């Protein structure tokens, strides 16, 4: 299996060599890494260039900073030519500061092939660098009918997808203004795109990534069960996390559909939002526990900035 790994980097000198080594050491996969650097100011470029004699690695430095890992990943997909993508069987995202277990890609591609799926994701191993404590982040809950309207599948670093899926995703990205999309999440967007277009999805209850939590990894810390993570998530919801994302996602839906109806009523006011929560309840989230949390935060006031 030939697999293209898109690695988004920015000031990752402390961790990126360890991550690249873990990707190159994948079993049962012919790997090609393309590092898209977002104009790093530390020693990241020097470290990546130390692999210059390895034909499995290519470095591309963005002309200007994209401003986020999400923009960097999607900018990478748009940059790559369709013919280049088609050379590979599968495509995968990689964060700069994780460590992949040796059978990550093999497990993903075997499951995609066996289940004739287009997108794969899995659980993760949350690794707190300070305490060296490891725990499982469960993302393998079964799909619900409307879950993709309000949540992503898993962390994008677990995603592996077919090259054909990647090219279709690229076509959508080229007509989507995600750079001006507040609270934009590439993890959620990929899952939404897959579900909205009826792609088969494989969900793995195993975990093959050491998902490192450290001081400069704010997004990663939101996946922990800390007080900081809870307060930050509540703050984002209060600032319009769901409402702002709905503004973008609704444009990807048919003009007349049950999904649009759900979005429109959820966004209208607290009463219509309450109705949607009661009417569709557990079909809106894959995890029952997460739905209860979603219910509680959804009835809180939302303060949108004009």
N, C-alpha and C positions, 0 to 999 in steps of 0.2 A: 504494500500500500504506500503510495506517495502522498505525503501530507505537508501542506504549506502551513507553517506556524507564523502568525503575525504577532510580533512582540512590540508592544508600545512602551517606549522608555522616556523618562525625564528625570534627570538628576538621580540616577539609580546606581551610582558607582559602588555603593556599599554592598549591594546584593546581586547585581545583574550577572556577574560571572558564574555564581553558584546556580542561578536559574538556567543560564544558557547551557551549562554542563549537564544539568538534569534533563534538558530537552534533547540534547545530542545523544544522551545515553538511553533513549527510549528503545525498548525491545520491539522487534517485529514491525518496525516502521522505517521507511525511507523519508527522513525529515529534511526539510529546507526551511530555515528561519530567515524571515525578513524583518529586521529591526527598524522600526520607524521611530526616530528620535525627535522629540519635540523641542529641539534647540536647548539641550542640556548645558548647564554652566559648570558642572563638576567634571570628574574624570570618566564619565560614562562612555564618551566616544573613544577615548584611548583604550578602554577595556574591550569594547566591541571590536575595535580595529586590531587588537592583539590576536583575534581569530581570523585575520585577513587571508591566511593561507588555507583556511578550511572552506572549501567550495560550497559547503552546506549553509553558509551564513552570508547574508547581504545586508549592508547598512544603507539606509536612506534617511537623510536629515531633512526635516521639513523646512521650507523656505521661511516660514514664520510660525511662531507657536500657535497651536490650535486651542490651547487653554484648558484642555481636559483629556483624560485617557479615553473617554467616550468619543470625543471628536477626533482624536488621533487614530483610534481603531477604524472608525468609519471613513476617515480621510484616506487611510491606507487602502481600504477596499476600493474606494473610488479611483485611487491612483493606479491600481494594478489593472493591466489590460485583460480583457476577457480571455484571450488566447493563452496568456500566462496562467491565469487561474485554472483554465481547463486542462493544463498539464498535470494537475494533481487530482487525486481521488477525493481528498477531504481537505478542509481548512479548519484551523483552530486559532483561538485567541490565547495570548499568554501575557500575564502581568510580569513586571520586571523583578518583583521581590518575593515570588513564591518559589517553592521547590516541587517539581513533579516527581512522583514515584515512577519507577522504570516501566511499569505496565499501563500507564495512563492512556496513551494513544492506542495501544493494542486492544485494551478492553473496550474503548469507545468505538473503534472501527469495527470490531467484531460484532458488537451489539447493533450498530447501525446496519451492518450487512445482513445479520440474521433477521432483524425485524423490518428490513426494507424501509428504514427511516431516513429522514433528511436532516434532522437535528438531534443532537445528544447532549444531555447534561447530567450532572451527578451531585452527590454530597461533597462536602469538603472537610478537611481536618483543620480546625481553627488552632493556630499555633501562636500563643502569646510569647513573644520574644523575651520579655522581661522576666517572666516566671517560668518559662519553658513548659508551661502547661498546655496540653493538647486536648481538644474535645471535638466532637462531630457537629457540624452545622448540617441539619437535616433539610434537604431540598427535594427529597424523593417522594413527597406526598402525591397521591393520584390526582390526575387532572379533573377539574370541574368545568362545567359548561361555559361559564363566563369568567373564569379565573384570570385570563390574560388581560381583561379590561382593567384590572387593578393591581396586578403584580407580575413580576418577571418569573422566569423559570428557576434559574440559579445564578451564581456569580458567572460573569462572562468567561472567566478563565477556565471554566469546566466545559464550555461549549465546543463541540466538534460538529461540523456540518459538511454536506456534500458540496463539491465545486459548483454544481448546477444551482443549488440553493444559494450559494454565495453570489453568483452572477445575477440571479433574480432579486436578491436583496440589494445588490449594487444598483440595479435599475430603479428601485424604489427610493434609495438614498439620494440619487441624483435629482429627484423631484421633491425632496423633503427638506424643509428649512430647519434642520435639527440644531444648527449652530446658534439660533436665536430662540431655542426651546428651553424655557426655564425648567430646572431640575431634570434635564435630559439624562436618561439612563440607557446605555447601549444594551445592557443585559435585558432590560424589559422590552426594548424595541425589537430585538431579535426574536424573543419569544412571542410577542404580539404579532409580528409579521408572519411567523410560522403558523400560529393558530388561526389568524384571520384568513390565511390562504390555504387552510386545510392540509398542511403538511403533516406527515406522520412524525411523531416525536418519541424518542427513547429516553427513559428516565432510569438512571442507575442508582441503587441504594448503597453502592460502594463509594469509597472516597479515595482519590488518587493524588490529591494536591495538599501540600502543607501550605495553608493560607496564612501567611505571616502577618501578625499584628504588631506594629511598632509605632513610635511617636509621630512619624510623618505620614502614616497611612490612615488618614481620617476616615475614608470610605470603609476601609476594612474594620475599623473600630466600631462602626455602626452595626456590624454583624455580631458583636459580642452581646452579652446579657448584662452589661455594666449599667450603672446609673447614668453615666455620660451618654451611652448609646440610647437609652430610653429618652432622656431629655432632648437629645439632638433630633431623634425621630419625631417626637411630639412638636418640637419647634418647626420642623419642616412641614408637617401637616398643617400647623397653624398658619404658616406662610403660604399655604396653597399647593402643597405637593401633588395631591390628586387632581385638583381643579386645573392646575397648570398643565399637567401631563395629558389630561383629557382634551384640552384645546388642540394638542398636536395629534393625538391618536384618533380623534373623531374624524379628522380629514382623510384617514386611511380606510374608513368604513363606507359601505354603500349608503346612499342618501336616505333610503328607507330600509331600516333593519331594526331588530330587537336590540342589538348592541348600541346603536345610536340612541334609541329610546332610553335605555338605561343610563347612558352618559348624560343625556339632556336633563333628565329628572334629577340625577345625582348632583349635577352642577347648579340647578336652579335655586334652591333654597333648602333650609334645614328640614322643612316638612316633606318636600318631595324626596329628599335624600333619605329620610326616615322610611318613607314608603318603599323605596327601592331596596333598602336593607331588609325590611320585613318580607317583601314580595319574593326576592331572589335569594336571600340569606346565604346558606352554605354553598350555593353554586357560584358565589363570587370569589371564594378563596379556596385553595387546595387544602389548607390546614384549618380544622375547626377552631383550634386555639387562636390562630392568627385572625380568623374571621371575627371572633369575639373582640379582639383588640381593635380590629378595623372598624367594627360597629361602634365601639366606644369613642374612638378618635373622630369618626365621621360625623358624630352629632355635636362635636365641639365647634365653636365659632371659628371661621376662617377669615384671616386678615390678608387681603390681597393688596399688593402694592400697585399703584397706578403708573 
